[in-house]
Amino acid sequence: MTSAYSGSAQAGRTKPSLWKRFMRGRSLTYTVLAVVGLAWIFAVIWMALGSIKG
């Protein structure tokens, strides 16, 4: 029985790496969201520690 799949048909179409797809896509959006998220977490922790110290 022969296989219908031939590996050479896919040889020219290599999928770009995850990092290249990320950099080409929404990297600025995700970077801004990460910075805002870290600032928000820092603020919550700061307020929690401030209320504990009293």
Summary of the structure (lengths in Angstrom):
residues: 54
radius of gyration: 23.6
end to end distance: 77.9
largest distance: 77.9
contacts: 74
relative contact order: 0.07
helix: 70%
strand: 0%
